[in-house]
Structure formats: structure tokens, C-alpha cells
Amino acid sequence: MSTGRVINTHNRDKFTIEKYKFRSSDDFSFDDIDSENGDDFVSLTQSLGLVNHEDSSAQYAVQENSNTVDITEFGDESQHHDEPTVLPDSQTIELLYKKIEEFSDKVVKLEMALEAKDAEFEAKLKTANDESYHRGYQACSDELAENYTRELDEKQKMISSSITKLETAADTFTKKLEDIQKELVTTALAISSEVIKIELSNKSSEIALTLAKELMAKLYEASSVNIKVNSEDFALLNANLGDNSKVTLEVDDAIAKGGVIVMSSMGNFDGSIASRLEKVIKEATNK
């Protein structure tokens, strides 16, 4: 086994040589490089020009100590030569840096694009949720409004029907009440007529005298008064009114008992019971 120089001394002026920065052994373990990754490592060193392509079949052992890392070639001693392995120049390294930067930029742009897509998706999702909520809310509101309107219409119809029934019942009641009032008036008048007949049969003269005095009070300014009475009532009226010089009494059997007719220059008054009763009946029945 032999170890060759990476760059010969006489070719050193052709290269820019910088101090190699070692990676901490705590962060890197050569045990992680398996056979497959080892092949990738060889390919990488070949692409960077660290080894010649004709030496790609050689096996390399990486020896690690606390200060240096040496690449030691194992193989046939006859294959060893002192030709230097070409290191990548600064242009190649710069190109690699540019590729790395481009790749990093693409990764950053991809992350930004993913974030933008994620934000767009979130916005669309929120919009869809809001639209779904508003559509559901509007549909529910429309349904509630429709149900409320329908129930309100039904209740209004029920109320209208009830009002119509009440109005019909009120009209019927009013009509019956009017009929009852008429019947009551008729009955009262009939009873009054019977009472009057009874009173006339017993006290017709007193009734005639009372009526004559009431009518004469309305004619106090008249110069003469002529009073017609039934023959059965004449005696009592003559006894009470015969001394009055203005009054002239006259018998007329056409006048019913208890009634009188008063005539004067100021007007005539029918004080018969029949006429007075008819007047009362008209007033009671509004006829």
C-alpha cells in the first residue's frame, strides 16, 4: 500500500490551494456510507475531478483521525503512479455554488408557491364555507318566512271567519232583540189598553175632567173655549167648569167616555183616549 500526493510539487503553481475545513466527527460518521452510497461518493469525486476515470475501479479506504483525513488507494502496487488527481477549479466551484443557489431559490419559490396555494385554498375554503352558511341561512330564513306567512294567512282566515260568524250572530241577535222590543211594546200597549178600559169603566168622568183641565191650561189666553164630552161625563165637568164664563160645555156621544175635544180661537185639541193612545203607540214603535 502506498500513499501518493494529490498535487505534485512542480505543478503547485497551476492551482489555487486553500486550507481544507474539516467537518466535525460528531456530525459525520463514515459508517453511514454503505456500498450504495459509496458508489455515489466515487461518482461524485469523479465528477469533481478528484480522481481519474481510469481509476474508478480502485477501492478507497477513508482513514480518519483527529487532525487529517487521507484517501488511501488499495490495489495492485503496479497500478500506482505519481500522476496528480485534478481538483475542480474555481469556475467549477462557482458553477456548483450557482447551481446550489438556483436550486435553493427554486426550493424557496416552491415553498412560497405552496404557501400561496395553501393560502388560496384556505381563502377558497373560507369563501365556500361562508357561501354555504349564507345559502343555508337564507334557505332557512326563506323557509321560516314562508311557514310564518302561511300560518299567518291561515290565522287571518280563521279570524276573518270568526268575525263573519260573530257579525252574523250579532245581526241575528239585534233582529231578535228588535222583534222582542216590538213584542214588548205591543204587549205593554195591550196591557195599557186593558188597564185604561178598566179605569174608564170606573172613572171616565174624572179622566175626562183631568184631560179638559190640561188642555185648557194651554189655551189660557183664548177668549172662549168649547169643550165636547160624552154624556156620561158631562155632569162632573159641568159641576167643575160650568161657572167659567169662557167655557162652554157640549154633549157629544161620538166621543168615547173619558175623552174630550177642546176647540178655541187659538186652536183645537183632540183629548180622546183613542187618539192619545195612538200617539203613545207611534212614539213607542217609532212609526
C-alpha positions as CSV (number, residue, x, y, z in Angstrom):
1,M,0.0,0.0,0.0
2,S,1.3,3.4,-0.9
3,T,0.0,7.0,-0.5
4,G,0.5,9.5,-3.3
5,R,0.4,13.2,-3.3
6,V,-2.8,14.8,-4.6
7,I,-0.8,17.6,-6.4
8,N,2.9,17.3,-7.3
9,T,5.2,20.0,-6.1
10,H,6.2,21.0,-9.6
11,N,2.6,21.6,-10.6
12,R,1.5,23.5,-7.5
13,D,1.7,26.9,-9.2
14,K,-1.1,26.0,-11.5
15,F,-3.7,25.7,-8.7
16,T,-5.2,27.9,-6.1
17,I,-4.8,26.0,-2.8
18,E,-6.8,26.9,0.3
19,K,-6.8,25.3,3.7
20,Y,-9.3,22.5,3.9
21,K,-12.0,22.9,6.6
22,F,-12.7,19.6,8.3
23,R,-16.1,18.5,9.3
24,S,-16.6,17.6,13.0
25,S,-16.5,13.9,13.6
26,D,-19.5,14.4,15.9
27,D,-21.7,15.4,12.9
28,F,-20.4,12.9,10.4
29,S,-19.8,9.1,10.5
30,F,-18.2,7.2,7.8
31,D,-20.2,4.1,9.0
32,D,-23.2,5.8,7.3
33,I,-21.7,5.3,3.9
34,D,-22.8,1.9,2.7
35,S,-21.9,0.2,-0.5
36,E,-24.6,2.0,-2.5
37,N,-23.7,5.4,-1.0
38,G,-20.0,4.6,-1.5
39,D,-20.6,4.2,-5.2
40,D,-22.3,7.6,-5.2
41,F,-19.3,9.1,-3.4
42,V,-16.9,7.7,-6.0
43,S,-19.2,9.1,-8.8
44,L,-19.2,12.5,-7.1
45,T,-15.3,12.5,-6.8
46,Q,-15.0,11.5,-10.4
47,S,-17.4,14.3,-11.5
48,L,-15.5,16.8,-9.5
49,G,-12.2,15.6,-11.0
50,L,-10.8,14.4,-7.6
51,V,-9.9,11.0,-9.2
52,N,-9.2,9.9,-12.7
53,H,-11.8,8.0,-14.6
54,E,-9.4,5.1,-15.3
55,D,-9.0,4.7,-11.5
56,S,-12.8,4.3,-10.9
57,S,-12.4,0.6,-10.3
58,A,-10.0,1.1,-7.5
59,Q,-11.1,0.7,-3.9
60,Y,-10.6,3.6,-1.5
61,A,-10.5,3.4,2.3
62,V,-11.1,6.5,4.3
63,Q,-8.9,6.8,7.3
64,E,-10.0,9.3,9.9
65,N,-8.0,10.7,12.8
66,S,-8.3,13.8,14.9
67,N,-6.4,16.1,12.5
68,T,-6.3,14.7,9.0
69,V,-8.4,12.7,6.5
70,D,-6.3,10.8,4.0
71,I,-7.7,9.0,0.9
72,T,-5.6,5.8,0.6
73,E,-5.7,3.7,-2.5
74,F,-5.8,-0.1,-2.2
75,G,-4.9,-2.3,-5.1
76,D,-2.1,-3.6,-7.2
77,E,1.2,-1.7,-6.5
78,S,1.9,-1.9,-10.2
79,Q,-1.1,0.4,-10.9
80,H,0.1,3.2,-8.6
81,H,1.6,6.2,-10.3
82,D,2.5,9.7,-9.3
83,E,0.1,11.5,-11.7
84,P,-1.8,14.1,-9.7
85,T,-5.6,14.0,-9.2
86,V,-7.1,17.1,-10.8
87,L,-9.1,19.2,-8.3
88,P,-12.0,21.3,-9.6
89,D,-11.0,24.8,-10.5
90,S,-12.7,28.0,-9.1
91,Q,-15.0,28.3,-12.1
92,T,-16.4,24.8,-11.5
93,I,-16.8,25.5,-7.8
94,E,-18.6,28.8,-8.6
95,L,-20.8,27.0,-11.0
96,L,-21.6,24.5,-8.3
97,Y,-22.4,27.3,-5.9
98,K,-24.6,28.9,-8.6
99,K,-26.4,25.6,-9.1
100,I,-26.9,25.2,-5.4
101,E,-28.2,28.8,-5.2
102,E,-30.5,28.2,-8.1
103,F,-31.7,25.0,-6.5
104,S,-32.2,26.9,-3.2
105,D,-34.1,29.7,-5.0
106,K,-36.3,27.1,-6.6
107,V,-36.9,25.4,-3.3
108,V,-37.8,28.8,-1.7
109,K,-40.0,29.7,-4.7
110,L,-41.6,26.3,-4.4
111,E,-42.2,26.8,-0.7
112,M,-43.6,30.3,-1.4
113,A,-45.8,28.9,-4.2
114,L,-47.0,26.1,-1.8
115,E,-47.7,28.7,0.8
116,A,-49.6,30.9,-1.7
117,K,-51.6,27.8,-2.9
118,D,-52.3,26.9,0.7
119,A,-53.4,30.5,1.4
120,E,-55.5,30.4,-1.7
121,F,-57.0,27.1,-0.7
122,E,-57.8,28.4,2.8
123,A,-59.4,31.5,1.3
124,K,-61.5,29.5,-1.2
125,L,-62.4,27.1,1.6
126,K,-63.5,30.0,3.8
127,T,-65.4,31.6,0.9
128,A,-67.1,28.2,0.2
129,N,-67.9,27.9,3.9
130,D,-69.3,31.4,4.1
131,E,-71.3,30.9,0.9
132,S,-72.6,27.6,2.2
133,Y,-73.5,29.2,5.5
134,H,-75.2,32.2,3.8
135,R,-77.1,29.9,1.4
136,G,-78.2,27.7,4.3
137,Y,-79.1,30.7,6.4
138,Q,-81.0,32.2,3.6
139,A,-82.8,29.0,2.8
140,C,-83.7,28.5,6.4
141,S,-84.9,32.2,6.6
142,D,-86.9,31.8,3.5
143,E,-88.5,28.6,4.8
144,L,-89.3,30.1,8.1
145,A,-90.7,33.2,6.4
146,E,-92.8,31.0,4.1
147,N,-94.1,29.0,7.1
148,Y,-94.8,32.1,9.1
149,T,-96.6,33.7,6.2
150,R,-98.6,30.6,5.6
151,E,-99.5,30.2,9.3
152,L,-100.3,34.0,9.4
153,D,-102.6,33.7,6.4
154,E,-104.4,30.7,8.0
155,K,-104.9,32.5,11.3
156,Q,-106.1,35.6,9.4
157,K,-108.6,33.4,7.6
158,M,-109.7,31.9,10.8
159,I,-110.1,35.3,12.4
160,S,-112.0,36.6,9.4
161,S,-114.3,33.6,9.5
162,S,-114.8,34.1,13.3
163,I,-115.6,37.8,12.7
164,T,-118.0,37.0,10.0
165,K,-119.8,34.4,12.3
166,L,-119.8,37.0,15.1
167,E,-121.3,39.6,12.8
168,T,-123.9,37.2,11.6
169,A,-124.8,36.2,15.2
170,A,-124.8,39.9,16.2
171,D,-127.2,40.8,13.3
172,T,-129.4,37.9,14.3
173,F,-129.4,38.9,17.9
174,T,-130.1,42.5,17.0
175,K,-133.0,41.5,14.8
176,K,-134.4,39.2,17.5
177,L,-134.0,42.0,20.1
178,E,-135.9,44.4,17.9
179,D,-138.6,41.8,17.5
180,I,-138.7,41.3,21.2
181,Q,-138.9,45.1,21.8
182,K,-141.7,45.4,19.4
183,E,-143.5,42.5,21.1
184,L,-142.9,44.1,24.4
185,V,-144.2,47.4,23.3
186,T,-147.2,45.7,21.7
187,T,-147.8,43.7,24.9
188,A,-147.3,46.8,27.1
189,L,-149.8,48.8,25.0
190,A,-152.2,45.9,25.0
191,I,-151.9,45.8,28.8
192,S,-152.2,49.6,29.0
193,S,-155.3,49.5,26.8
194,E,-156.9,47.0,29.2
195,V,-156.0,49.0,32.2
196,I,-157.3,52.2,30.6
197,K,-160.6,50.4,29.7
198,I,-160.9,49.3,33.3
199,E,-160.2,52.8,34.6
200,L,-162.6,54.3,32.1
201,S,-165.3,52.0,33.1
202,N,-165.0,53.1,36.7
203,K,-163.5,56.7,36.5
204,S,-164.3,58.0,33.0
205,S,-165.6,61.3,34.3
206,E,-162.6,62.0,36.4
207,I,-160.3,61.2,33.5
208,A,-162.3,63.5,31.2
209,L,-162.1,66.3,33.7
210,T,-158.3,65.9,34.1
211,L,-157.8,66.0,30.3
212,A,-160.0,69.1,30.0
213,K,-158.0,71.0,32.6
214,E,-154.7,70.0,30.9
215,L,-155.9,71.3,27.6
216,M,-157.4,74.5,28.9
217,A,-154.1,75.3,30.5
218,K,-152.6,75.5,27.1
219,L,-155.4,77.9,26.0
220,Y,-155.4,80.3,28.9
221,E,-155.1,83.3,26.5
222,A,-158.1,82.2,24.5
223,S,-161.2,84.3,24.8
224,S,-163.6,81.4,24.6
225,V,-163.3,77.6,24.9
226,N,-165.8,75.0,23.7
227,I,-165.5,71.5,25.3
228,K,-167.2,68.4,23.9
229,V,-167.7,65.4,26.2
230,N,-169.5,62.2,26.5
231,S,-173.0,62.4,28.1
232,E,-171.9,60.2,31.0
233,D,-169.1,62.6,31.8
234,F,-171.0,65.8,31.3
235,A,-172.3,66.2,34.9
236,L,-168.9,66.1,36.5
237,L,-167.3,68.5,34.0
238,N,-170.3,70.9,34.3
239,A,-170.1,70.9,38.0
240,N,-166.4,71.8,37.9
241,L,-166.2,74.1,34.8
242,G,-169.7,75.4,34.4
243,D,-169.0,78.6,36.3
244,N,-166.2,79.7,34.0
245,S,-167.5,82.3,31.6
246,K,-165.0,81.3,28.9
247,V,-166.0,77.7,28.9
248,T,-169.0,76.2,27.0
249,L,-169.8,72.5,27.6
250,E,-171.4,70.4,24.8
251,V,-172.5,66.8,24.9
252,D,-171.3,64.6,22.1
253,D,-171.7,60.8,22.4
254,A,-169.3,60.3,19.4
255,I,-166.6,61.0,21.9
256,A,-165.7,57.9,24.0
257,K,-166.1,58.0,27.7
258,G,-163.1,59.7,29.5
259,G,-162.2,61.7,26.4
260,V,-162.7,65.4,25.4
261,I,-162.3,67.6,22.4
262,V,-161.4,71.3,23.1
263,M,-161.9,74.0,20.5
264,S,-160.9,77.6,20.7
265,S,-159.8,80.6,18.7
266,M,-156.2,79.6,19.3
267,G,-156.6,76.0,18.0
268,N,-158.3,72.7,18.6
269,F,-157.1,69.7,20.7
270,D,-158.2,66.1,20.5
271,G,-158.2,64.8,24.0
272,S,-159.9,61.5,23.3
273,I,-158.4,58.4,24.9
274,A,-158.1,56.7,21.4
275,S,-156.1,59.5,19.9
276,R,-153.8,59.8,22.9
277,L,-153.2,56.0,22.9
278,E,-152.5,56.0,19.2
279,K,-149.9,58.7,19.8
280,V,-148.2,56.7,22.5
281,I,-148.1,53.7,20.3
282,K,-146.5,55.6,17.4
283,E,-143.8,57.0,19.7
284,A,-143.1,53.6,21.2
285,T,-142.8,51.9,17.9
286,N,-141.0,54.8,16.1
287,K,-143.7,54.9,13.4
